[in-house]
């Protein structure tokens, strides 16, 4: 949706051009180009201003961040998900199991994007799909989305700089070591469209830190933090060290305990892209087995 922001210029930005100031505030070149295509995107002290104009301490800038073309090919569908937090710039949701994030082949109306399109439509808002973090289809838990071009740009840069911290809870087979780090590159498995594997010759660097919280009856409750964000990273790394996740149809197709992988995005922390406020969210996994194993801590 279109976002209007107001900035009061401080002494340290005195003499900067409006363009230089906006770039420092996180406005990408793409956003600035789009702003040029809209009428009166910037006002300085209540009048239209141009990007090359210089700023003085005490100036007040009013900036209108334009909206991109709506995601028209995403069909709004009323699907279940939970909103954990929402403001003008970000949306934090809980994704259920058996729900892909984005539409793909054979997944056109059962995704989180479809659910978000319906959510926005019922509120009369323009929907553009901007999921900043990703979760596999059967991974549950916290996911971060941006609600406008500016927050998306800033959060994307934060993600690339590893400034969005994510932690996961998983139930793995066997007794995992007390703690450790898996630093093993991941690539697509030869001959498979979906499956990934550790590949030291062709893979991209992938680093996962883990800590065992509890062990009971042949299963470990593990807390994991990602240093990188490769596809299926936790699932591949846990299989690589000999402790695959239970119920994982790709990497451990043993469904005696669970019929999907026991992986949950339990913690998400980052700096708010506009206000600079520290944001932290936690979520408890929807597993029957969790309570039993966790009670052994």
C-alpha positions as CSV (number, residue, x, y, z in Angstrom):
1,X,0.0,0.0,0.0
2,X,1.1,3.6,-0.5
3,X,3.0,4.8,2.5
4,X,3.5,8.5,3.6
5,X,6.5,9.2,5.9
6,X,7.6,12.5,7.6
7,X,11.2,13.3,8.5
8,X,12.4,16.2,10.6
9,X,16.0,17.0,9.4
10,X,18.7,17.1,12.1
11,X,22.0,18.9,12.1
12,X,24.0,15.9,10.8
13,X,22.0,16.0,7.5
14,X,22.4,19.7,7.0
15,X,23.7,20.3,3.5
16,X,22.7,16.9,2.1
17,X,20.5,16.7,-1.0
18,X,17.1,15.2,-0.6
19,X,18.3,12.2,-2.8
20,X,21.4,11.7,-0.5
21,X,19.2,11.8,2.6
22,X,16.6,9.4,1.2
23,X,19.3,7.0,0.2
24,X,20.7,7.0,3.7
25,X,17.2,6.3,5.0
26,X,17.1,3.1,2.9
27,X,15.3,4.2,-0.2
28,X,16.8,2.1,-3.1
29,X,17.5,3.5,-6.5
30,X,14.4,1.5,-7.7
31,X,12.2,3.3,-5.2
32,X,13.6,6.7,-6.1
33,X,13.0,6.0,-9.8
34,X,9.4,5.0,-9.1
35,X,8.9,8.1,-7.0
36,X,10.0,10.3,-9.9
37,X,7.1,8.8,-11.9
38,X,4.5,9.9,-9.4
39,X,3.2,13.4,-8.8
40,X,4.7,15.3,-5.9
41,X,6.5,12.4,-4.2
42,X,8.4,14.7,-1.9
43,X,7.4,17.9,-0.1
44,X,9.8,20.1,1.9
45,X,8.2,22.3,4.5
46,X,4.8,21.9,2.8
47,X,5.8,22.6,-0.8
48,X,6.8,20.3,-3.7
49,X,10.6,19.6,-3.7
50,X,13.1,18.2,-6.1
51,X,15.7,15.5,-5.3
52,X,18.7,17.8,-5.8
53,X,17.5,20.4,-3.3
54,X,19.7,20.8,-0.2
55,X,18.4,20.3,3.3
56,X,18.8,22.5,6.4
57,X,18.3,21.6,10.1
58,X,14.7,21.8,11.0
59,X,13.3,21.2,7.5
60,X,10.4,18.8,7.4
61,X,10.2,16.3,4.5
62,X,7.0,14.5,3.6
63,X,7.6,11.5,1.4
64,X,5.1,9.4,-0.4
65,X,6.3,5.9,-1.2
66,X,4.4,4.7,-4.2
67,X,2.9,1.2,-4.6
68,X,3.9,-1.3,-7.2
69,X,1.5,-3.2,-9.5
70,X,-0.7,-5.5,-7.3
71,X,0.0,-9.2,-7.4
72,X,-2.9,-9.8,-9.8
73,X,-2.2,-13.4,-10.6
74,X,-2.5,-14.5,-6.9
75,X,-6.1,-15.5,-6.3
76,X,-7.5,-14.4,-2.9
77,X,-8.5,-17.5,-1.0
78,X,-9.7,-17.6,2.7
79,X,-7.1,-19.9,4.2
80,X,-6.2,-20.2,7.9
81,X,-3.2,-18.4,9.3
82,X,-2.6,-16.3,12.3
83,X,-1.5,-12.6,12.4
84,X,1.1,-12.2,15.2
85,X,1.9,-8.5,14.6
86,X,1.0,-5.8,12.1
87,X,1.6,-2.2,11.5
88,X,1.8,0.1,8.4
89,X,5.2,-1.4,7.3
90,X,5.4,-5.1,8.4
91,X,3.3,-8.2,9.0
92,X,4.4,-11.1,11.1
93,X,2.3,-14.2,10.7
94,X,2.2,-17.9,11.9
95,X,2.1,-20.2,8.9
96,X,0.4,-23.6,9.4
97,X,1.7,-26.9,8.0
98,X,0.8,-28.1,4.5
99,X,0.9,-24.5,3.1
100,X,3.5,-23.4,0.5
101,X,4.5,-19.7,0.8
102,X,4.4,-18.9,-2.9
103,X,2.2,-20.2,-5.8
104,X,4.0,-22.8,-8.0
105,X,3.1,-25.7,-10.3
106,X,0.2,-27.5,-8.8
107,X,0.0,-24.9,-6.0
108,X,-2.2,-22.1,-7.3
109,X,-4.8,-21.6,-4.6
110,X,-3.4,-23.2,-1.4
111,X,-0.5,-20.9,-0.5
112,X,0.2,-18.3,2.1
113,X,0.2,-15.7,-0.7
114,X,-3.4,-16.6,-1.5
115,X,-4.3,-16.3,2.1
116,X,-2.6,-12.9,2.4
117,X,-4.3,-11.7,-0.8
118,X,-7.7,-12.5,0.8
119,X,-6.6,-10.8,4.0
120,X,-5.7,-7.6,2.2
121,X,-8.7,-7.7,-0.1
122,X,-11.1,-7.9,2.9
123,X,-9.5,-4.8,4.3
124,X,-9.6,-2.9,1.0
125,X,-5.8,-2.8,0.6
126,X,-3.6,-3.4,-2.4
127,X,-1.8,-6.7,-2.2
128,X,1.8,-7.2,-3.3
129,X,3.4,-10.4,-2.1
130,X,6.6,-9.5,-0.2
131,X,7.5,-12.4,2.1
132,X,10.9,-11.6,3.5
133,X,11.6,-14.9,5.2
134,X,10.7,-18.3,3.8
135,X,9.4,-21.5,5.2
136,X,9.1,-24.9,3.5
137,X,5.6,-26.2,2.9
138,X,5.4,-28.3,6.1
139,X,7.5,-26.0,8.3
140,X,5.3,-24.1,10.7
141,X,5.8,-20.9,12.6
142,X,6.8,-17.3,12.3
143,X,7.2,-15.6,8.9
144,X,8.0,-11.9,8.1
145,X,6.3,-10.0,5.3
146,X,6.7,-6.3,4.2
147,X,3.8,-4.1,3.4
148,X,5.4,-1.5,1.2
149,X,8.3,-1.0,-1.1
150,X,10.5,0.8,1.4
151,X,10.1,-1.7,4.3
152,X,10.7,-4.5,1.7
153,X,13.9,-2.9,0.4
154,X,15.3,-2.3,3.9
155,X,14.4,-5.7,5.2
156,X,15.8,-7.4,2.1
157,X,19.1,-5.6,2.7
158,X,19.0,-6.7,6.4
159,X,18.5,-10.2,5.4
160,X,21.5,-10.2,3.0
161,X,23.6,-8.7,5.9
162,X,22.3,-11.5,8.2
163,X,20.6,-9.0,10.5
164,X,17.3,-10.9,10.7
165,X,17.8,-13.6,13.3
166,X,15.7,-16.8,13.0
167,X,15.6,-19.7,15.4
168,X,13.9,-23.1,14.9
169,X,12.8,-26.0,17.0
170,X,13.1,-29.4,15.6
171,X,12.7,-33.0,16.7
172,X,15.5,-35.2,15.4
173,X,16.1,-38.9,15.5
174,X,18.7,-40.1,17.9
175,X,20.6,-38.3,20.6
176,X,22.2,-35.2,19.1
177,X,25.4,-33.7,20.6
178,X,24.9,-31.1,23.3
179,X,25.7,-28.3,20.7
180,X,27.6,-27.8,17.5
181,X,27.9,-26.0,14.1
182,X,27.3,-27.6,10.7
183,X,29.3,-25.8,8.1
184,X,28.6,-27.8,4.9
185,X,27.7,-26.4,1.4
186,X,24.4,-27.3,-0.1
187,X,23.5,-27.9,-3.7
188,X,20.5,-29.3,-5.7
189,X,20.8,-33.1,-5.8
190,X,21.6,-34.3,-9.3
191,X,18.5,-35.6,-11.0
192,X,16.1,-34.1,-8.6
193,X,14.0,-30.9,-8.9
194,X,13.3,-30.6,-5.2
195,X,15.9,-32.4,-3.2
196,X,19.1,-30.8,-1.9
197,X,22.3,-32.4,-0.6
198,X,25.6,-31.5,1.0
199,X,28.0,-31.0,-1.9
200,X,31.5,-29.7,-1.2
201,X,32.4,-29.4,-4.9
202,X,29.4,-27.4,-6.2
203,X,27.3,-26.3,-3.2
204,X,26.8,-22.8,-1.7
205,X,28.1,-22.2,1.8
206,X,25.6,-23.1,4.5
207,X,26.0,-22.8,8.2
208,X,23.7,-24.0,10.9
209,X,24.2,-23.7,14.7
210,X,22.4,-26.1,17.0
211,X,21.9,-26.9,20.7
212,X,20.2,-29.9,22.2
213,X,17.4,-29.0,24.7
214,X,16.2,-32.4,25.7
215,X,16.4,-36.1,24.8
216,X,13.8,-38.8,25.4
217,X,13.0,-42.2,23.9
218,X,15.3,-41.9,21.0
219,X,14.4,-38.4,20.0
220,X,16.1,-35.0,20.6
221,X,14.5,-31.6,20.9
222,X,17.0,-29.3,19.1
223,X,17.2,-25.5,18.9
224,X,18.7,-24.3,15.6
225,X,19.9,-20.9,14.4
226,X,20.7,-20.2,10.7
227,X,23.7,-18.2,9.7
228,X,22.8,-18.6,6.0
229,X,19.4,-19.4,4.4
230,X,19.7,-22.2,1.9
231,X,16.8,-24.2,0.7
232,X,16.0,-27.1,3.1
233,X,19.1,-26.1,5.0
234,X,18.2,-27.5,8.4
235,X,16.7,-30.6,7.0
236,X,19.7,-31.4,4.9
237,X,22.2,-30.5,7.6
238,X,20.5,-32.6,10.2
239,X,20.5,-35.6,7.9
240,X,24.1,-35.0,7.1
241,X,25.2,-35.3,10.7
242,X,23.1,-38.5,11.1
243,X,20.1,-37.0,12.9
244,X,17.3,-36.4,10.3
245,X,14.1,-34.7,11.4
246,X,11.2,-37.0,12.1
247,X,8.5,-37.2,9.5
248,X,10.5,-35.6,6.7
249,X,9.2,-37.0,3.5
250,X,12.3,-36.1,1.5
251,X,15.1,-36.8,3.9
252,X,13.7,-39.2,6.4
253,X,10.4,-40.8,5.2
254,X,9.5,-42.5,8.4
255,X,6.1,-41.4,9.5
256,X,5.6,-43.6,12.6
257,X,5.7,-40.6,14.9
258,X,4.7,-37.7,12.7
259,X,3.3,-37.3,9.1
260,X,5.3,-34.2,8.4
261,X,8.7,-32.8,9.3
262,X,9.0,-31.6,12.9
263,X,10.4,-28.2,12.2
264,X,9.0,-24.9,13.6
265,X,10.1,-21.3,13.2
266,X,10.0,-20.4,16.9
267,X,11.8,-17.1,17.1
268,X,12.2,-14.1,14.9
269,X,14.1,-10.9,15.8
270,X,15.1,-7.8,13.7
271,X,15.2,-4.1,13.8
272,X,12.0,-2.4,12.5
273,X,12.8,-1.1,9.0
274,X,11.2,2.3,9.6
275,X,11.1,3.1,13.4
276,X,14.4,1.4,14.3
277,X,12.7,-0.4,17.2
278,X,14.0,-3.8,18.2
279,X,11.4,-6.4,17.4
280,X,11.3,-10.0,18.8
281,X,8.6,-12.6,18.4
282,X,8.4,-16.2,19.8
283,X,6.1,-19.1,18.9
284,X,5.4,-22.5,20.5
285,X,5.3,-25.4,18.0
286,X,2.0,-27.2,17.4
287,X,3.4,-30.7,18.1
288,X,1.9,-33.3,20.4
289,X,5.4,-34.8,20.9
290,X,6.9,-31.4,21.9
291,X,5.3,-31.4,25.4
292,X,6.5,-34.9,26.2
293,X,10.2,-34.3,25.2
294,X,10.3,-30.7,26.6
295,X,9.1,-31.9,30.0
296,X,12.3,-33.9,30.3
297,X,14.5,-30.8,30.2
